[in-house]
Amino acid sequence: MDLAAAAVPVLAPAAARPGHAVAVIGRDSRASGDFLEAAVVAGLAGSGVDVFRLGVIPTPGIAYLTGAMDADFGVVLSASHNPAQDNGIKFFGRGGVKLPDEVEDEIEARLRAGAAGAGAAPAQGFGRVTDAYSQHEAYLDHLLATLPVPADGRPPLHGLRVVVDCAHGAAYSVGPRALRRAGAEVIAIGAAPDGLNINAGCGSTHLEAVAAAVAEHGADAGLAFDGDADRCLAVDADGVALDGDQILAILAAELKAAGQLAGDAVVVTVMSNLGFHEAMREAGITVIQTPVGDKHVYAAMRDGGYVLGGEQSGHIIQMGLATTGDGVLTGLHLLAAVNRRGVAVSCAAKMMTRYPQVLVNVRGEKDRAMADPSLDLAVKSAQGLLGDAGRILLRPSGTEPAIRVMVEAREAALAEDLAAQLAEAVRQAMR
């Protein structure tokens, strides 16, 4: 409640507009979302903000509706792909954009300073709280309106049988409905949230569930969202996984063919597979790299005027259609692209060869290790063995005392050997 009240003067200063400020709030399916929502709503309305409750809805739906409803800001209660016992609070600024770090810092400073929760009635009076669940339809209409209309007039996903795994999360209703309205025959799994089963053995972190369902139902493809549905991964008819790099490659080629890929460029993080870079080079598409994190991808897209970017995790941003990653939007456009070409998902995915990639987390004194010259020598030695046929990336974790070691190579055995050697070098440097 205090966090919500602390956010109000930062995100909706009194001079911004006459009358009450407006906020929208939504959540995923976690049991804790009910009482966290009540507390946030109390903090907002108690500070004079009119609040529209959207209920269980994907995070990108809240981002979209923040702009569509002309709200001053939006609030999301979700912990994304994490287990049910976790939860978190995220804010979107006006227009549905993520907040810069300095704005989040200002909210935190106000919270720590005890500037919230004083209990006095605001000068403009308490805000009003309105249930706005009907706005889900506006979000659904927006998703479908982004799809190109085939020349034959049929729905863009006509003829496709698709399994969708909603992770018992925020897209359990919107996801299947969007795919059906786009013309697909849909088998929905992970679509019965009970407050505790979100991401439990399902969704984008457990693709084995959607792969098994695709085989069982003889489907053409499968999609899997995470708990808040801001990311999407896929499997083909044989249950073979497509990661975010492969989905990006397909979408980039589709946009380039339509003359809609701004600058003939796509934005990715340094974690993107070497095979993605090769595929884009062959397709005549420039790759712009950023540090890890979707906020860096978004910033590079905004500053460079690019329209497509994303991460291996399936967090893909289609600028102009969304202000953040949207798993349902990504799934719709992926399937529309392959259906327009008249090819199987597996065929489309073959435009990119995915190099074996080994990731190892080494816990310990990350700053000490990164400053050790012996570690730099070990990396250079390993890179020399790979040459141009592989890649090494060492980066300190931003959230825990650990260093991430990533090695790519044409041969999985070589990648595993070098990753093990470098992990040991990191351990030695941490001592």
Phi, psi and omega in degrees: 000317179294323178298316179299315180294324179292332182284334188301307181294340179277315186268341180219067180300149188302329184281355186291324180199156176287155178077200184282145168289161183233136176227149171247147181222135177217173185208171170266196192268007181299142180302324181292344181298329181299308185278332173294320177299316180300319181292317180295316179300318178298317179296322181287307182296324178293345178258010176091016181261132171282130188242132173251117180272127182256352179071210182280115185204146178304147177308314179295337174294321177292319177300314181297313185288336173302318177283314185296329180265008178055040179280155177289326178197167178235155179230134178240134172251105183193154170237030170055241186271003183282167181291169189299330184287346177270153170201165183203170181236127180234144177246143167249141175279180179306136183087356178082029181259152177292151183279140171297156181304320184293331177287318176298320179298322180293320177297315180297321180296319178295321179296314182293329181281355179073028181284350183253167171074025181289335174094350180284145178293135179293154183302325182274002182090162179294150176282163178257149182247127183230132173283128185232042183296337179296343179291347174304324181294324178295320177294316179298316178300321179298314180303313184289328181291343180281345185279140175291147179269120180301153182299331181277000177081357179283159176302147187298336179253019181304133176090355181265135169256123189230135169264134176234125178258111186269004176060021185051036187241210191293337183262016187300333179257309185296319184302301179300321181296319179297316181294320179295316180294337176277358173108359182276153166275123192242130169250113183263131172235166182058037186237031179226068183294139176238012180092341183239345188261009180300130180064009184278097180067023183210176178079194188291346177268356180218072186292348179298331180292312181290326178297318179295320180291324176299316179295318182297321186259002181060041184279160178281333182194168174224145175242148178223125177261164170266183189301324180256004171063033173264001176222159182214132168242170186218163169228151178272188185295340178265004180082009179281131187285145169245124178269184183297326178298315181293320177296317177300319180299317179295314181294322179296316179296322179295315180294322179295318180298328180272001182070027185244008181267099185304128179068008186046049185220154176226146184253130179221173176267172180294349181275352182299144186295145178300328178297328177295316179299319179294317180296319180292322178298317178294331180273359180075029182246131179280140178253123175259127183255145177228169170298166180295138178127131184295334180294328177289322177298312181299316181298317179294322178295315180298313184289328183263355181073026181272157186247352183219134177193168179169191185231162177305330184294351183095007176275098188241132182251126175247090185300139184097331177256335182202155178264356181210174176298139181224108184296318181293317178300315179300313180299318179299314183287327175299309182292324177296324180294312181289327179291323178296322180284342182072030180238164176285157178303322181298323179292317180297323182292339183287353176294345178234128173266121184273118178290144172302132183230123182249129179242131178228131174260127179243116183273142179153199183285091187293321182295318179297316182295315183294338179270355183278120181296336180293329178290320177298321178295320179296320179295315180297322178296315180294320179295326177298324177292326181281325185063221179275359184261026179183179186206147179232137176221124172245128177214139176290141177295144176273353186236352182207163178284083184200158173242132177270126177251122178235130178230130173244142176203162178294329180252129182299321182298320179293318179300317180294318180296313182292324178297319179295318180296316182290325177299320178292323177296323177295315179301318180296320181289340180280345185280000000 
